[in-house]
Amino acid sequence: MFSPLGHEMVIYIGKKLEFGRSIYQPPNKGVKVLDVVPGYPAWEAGIRSGDIIIDVNEMEVNSRQGLEFALGVYQQPQITYWSAKMIGF
């Protein structure tokens, strides 16, 4: 009997704690980086969690699909991004 009630209570409390503030806010322009794997090319380029990728070889990106497409077009992509450290996140 406790298991279903306990589960519902956990969901109820979780909703109460999160109400009114979203954990993830998409940027107005570009694509926000949620995580970077150390040792991979993005990490080696200095991109970190919270950075916002603006364009790839001057091709504007505003979605994950757009970013994946732009990265697939160029063999040596030049990425323009805003660093989370520089913009205070």
BELSULBEL-V300233 format. One record per residue. N is the residue number from 1. RES is the residue in three letters. SS is DSSP state (helix for helix, strand for strand, loop for the rest). NEAR is the number of other C-alpha atoms within 10 Angstrom. Layout:
BEGIN
n: <N,N>
res: <RES,RES>
ss: <SS,SS>
near: <NEAR,NEAR>
END
This chain:
BEGIN
n: <1,2,3,4,5,6,7,8,9,10,11,12,13,14,15,16,17,18,19,20,21,22,23,24,25,26,27,28,29,30,31,32,33,34,35,36,37,38,39,40,41,42,43,44,45,46,47,48,49,50,51,52,53,54,55,56,57,58,59,60,61,62,63,64,65,66,67,68,69,70,71,72,73,74,75,76,77,78,79,80,81,82,83,84,85,86,87,88,89>
res: <MET,PHE,SER,PRO,LEU,GLY,HIS,GLU,MET,VAL,ILE,TYR,ILE,GLY,LYS,LYS,LEU,GLU,PHE,GLY,ARG,SER,ILE,TYR,GLN,PRO,PRO,ASN,LYS,GLY,VAL,LYS,VAL,LEU,ASP,VAL,VAL,PRO,GLY,TYR,PRO,ALA,TRP,GLU,ALA,GLY,ILE,ARG,SER,GLY,ASP,ILE,ILE,ILE,ASP,VAL,ASN,GLU,MET,GLU,VAL,ASN,SER,ARG,GLN,GLY,LEU,GLU,PHE,ALA,LEU,GLY,VAL,TYR,GLN,GLN,PRO,GLN,ILE,THR,TYR,TRP,SER,ALA,LYS,MET,ILE,GLY,PHE>
ss: <loop,helix,helix,helix,helix,helix,helix,helix,helix,helix,helix,helix,helix,helix,helix,helix,helix,helix,loop,loop,loop,loop,loop,loop,loop,loop,loop,loop,loop,loop,strand,strand,loop,loop,loop,loop,loop,loop,loop,loop,helix,helix,helix,helix,loop,loop,loop,loop,loop,loop,loop,strand,strand,strand,strand,strand,loop,loop,strand,strand,loop,loop,loop,helix,helix,helix,helix,helix,helix,helix,helix,helix,helix,loop,loop,loop,loop,loop,strand,strand,strand,strand,loop,helix,helix,helix,helix,loop,loop>
near: <5,7,8,8,10,11,10,12,12,11,11,11,10,11,11,10,9,10,8,8,8,7,6,8,8,11,11,8,14,22,23,24,17,11,13,17,12,10,9,9,11,14,14,12,11,10,21,20,16,19,23,23,23,20,22,22,15,12,16,17,19,19,15,13,11,17,19,12,14,19,18,11,11,11,7,10,14,14,17,16,17,15,18,16,11,8,10,7,9>
END
